[in-house]
Amino acid sequence: MSGTGNLLTDRPELYEERFPDPERLAARWAEATLRRYGSGHRVLDLGCGTGRDAAWLHRAGRRVTAVDTSAAMLAHARRHHPGPDYRHADMRDADLGRVFDAVLCLDSALLHCHTNPELAAALAVCARHLAPGGLLVAELRNGAFLLGDGSLLDGPATATFRRGSTTYTSRTTLRVDHGAQLLRRHRAWTADDGSPPHEEHTAWRLLFPQELRYFLAVAGFEVLALHDGPGPRTEPPWREGDRPGTTLRADRLHLVARLAPRPHHDGDTTP
Ligand SMILES: C[S@@+](CC[C@H](N)C(=O)[O-])C[C@H]1O[C@@H](n2cnc3c(N)ncnc32)[C@H](O)[C@@H]1O
C-alpha cells in the first residue's frame, strides 16, 4: 500500500469514522485552553491529521497554519476542512519562517517522535515557531498510566465500525517495548467488501510526566499545567467550563507550557 502504511492515516475519512468528534470537543478544549492562558490568535497545529480541529479554530477566529507528514491527511483536510493554511512539513525539522502565539499538538501526535533526539528536535521546532511567551498546548498518552494499570495491554481487542455498506474490523494487540519506551501496536484490519486484509505496526513513545518536564525545560519552556484531565479524550470527557485537573494517573496528559521570554542558550539544563 502507498502512503504511511497506517490504514486510518492513509484513509482519513475512515479516521473520522473510527474516531468521531461530532461536537469538536478536541478543538473546543484547545480553544478554551488558549483563552484561559491568554493566547494571541496565531496558531500552528503540528500533526493536524484530518484538519477538523484546525478548521474549527479557524472558524472561531484563529489564524491557523496546520502541518502534517501525511499527503492523504493534507488532501482530505484541504477538501473537507478548508480555512487553515495546510502545509506538508515534519514536526522534527519544520521551518515555516514565521512565528505563532501558540503551537498545538493533539491526540499524541508528539509521540510519533520515538527517540530522545527526535523529541528534542520537535520541541526545538515548537520553540522556534513561537513568539516569546508563546504557548505549547499538547494532549497525549500518559506513559505513567501503564505503571499502575496494565489493562491497555489486555488483548487482543476487537473493534468494528461501518462506513457506507462496508464493515471494518480491527484486531489490536498492544505491547510495551521497555528498552525503547515505546508502546507498540500490531493491528490487523479486515473489511467485508472483499478488500484484502491489512496489517500494520505503529508505535508511540511512552513519555513520563517528569521526563516530559525535563525535555521542556531543556527546550526553554516553563510548564504552566500538566494533568490527566478532564480533556477531550478522557472519561468523563471535558465540558465547557471545566477547570484543569491536578492528578497524573490516567491515560492522557494535558500540557500547557510557555516559551521562556529569553532564549535558553546558557547551557544550564537544570529543570
Ligand atoms: C493520531 S493523528 C492526530 C491528528 C490530529 N492532531 C487529531 O487530533 O485528530 C497523528 C497525526 O500526526 C501525523 N504525524 C506523524 N508524525 C509526524 C511528524 N513527524 N510530523 C508531522 N506530523 C506527523 C500523522 O500523519 C497523523 O496525521
The ligand as a Tripos MOL2 file, in Angstrom:
@<TRIPOS>MOLECULE
LIG
   27    29     1     0     0
SMALL
NO_CHARGES

@<TRIPOS>ATOM
      1 C1         -3.3160   10.4410   15.7880 C.3       1 LIG1
      2 S1         -3.1650   11.5870   14.4730 S.3       1 LIG1
      3 C2         -3.7320   13.0620   15.2880 C.3       1 LIG1
      4 C3         -4.2720   14.0470   14.3080 C.3       1 LIG1
      5 C4         -4.8790   15.3030   14.9190 C.3       1 LIG1
      6 N1         -3.9110   16.0690   15.6750 N.3       1 LIG1
      7 C5         -6.0890   14.9650   15.7710 C.2       1 LIG1
      8 O1         -6.0390   15.2360   16.9720 O.co2     1 LIG1
      9 O2         -7.0820   14.4440   15.2230 O.co2     1 LIG1
     10 C6         -1.4020   11.8920   14.3580 C.3       1 LIG1
     11 C7         -1.0370   12.6930   13.1290 C.3       1 LIG1
     12 O3          0.3510   13.0460   13.2330 O.3       1 LIG1
     13 C8          0.9250   12.9650   11.9490 C.3       1 LIG1
     14 N2          2.3770   12.8330   12.1020 N.ar      1 LIG1
     15 C9          3.0730   11.7380   12.4930 C.ar      1 LIG1
     16 N3          4.3920   12.0170   12.5360 N.ar      1 LIG1
     17 C10         4.5200   13.3300   12.1720 C.ar      1 LIG1
     18 C11         5.6300   14.2060   12.0140 C.ar      1 LIG1
     19 N4          6.8720   13.7790   12.2430 N.pl3     1 LIG1
     20 N5          5.4080   15.4920   11.6410 N.ar      1 LIG1
     21 C12         4.1310   15.9260   11.3890 C.ar      1 LIG1
     22 N6          3.0430   15.1260   11.5030 N.ar      1 LIG1
     23 C13         3.2320   13.8470   11.8870 C.ar      1 LIG1
     24 C14         0.2460   11.7680   11.3070 C.3       1 LIG1
     25 O4          0.3560   11.7840    9.8950 O.3       1 LIG1
     26 C15        -1.1780   11.9380   11.8140 C.3       1 LIG1
     27 O5         -1.9500   12.6990   10.9210 O.3       1 LIG1
@<TRIPOS>BOND
     1     1     2 1
     2     2     3 1
     3     2    10 1
     4     3     4 1
     5     4     5 1
     6     5     6 1
     7     5     7 1
     8     7     8 2
     9     7     9 1
    10    10    11 1
    11    11    12 1
    12    11    26 1
    13    12    13 1
    14    13    14 1
    15    13    24 1
    16    14    15 ar
    17    14    23 ar
    18    15    16 ar
    19    16    17 ar
    20    17    18 ar
    21    17    23 ar
    22    18    19 1
    23    18    20 ar
    24    20    21 ar
    25    21    22 ar
    26    22    23 ar
    27    24    25 1
    28    24    26 1
    29    26    27 1
@<TRIPOS>SUBSTRUCTURE
     1 LIG1         1 GROUP 0 **** ****
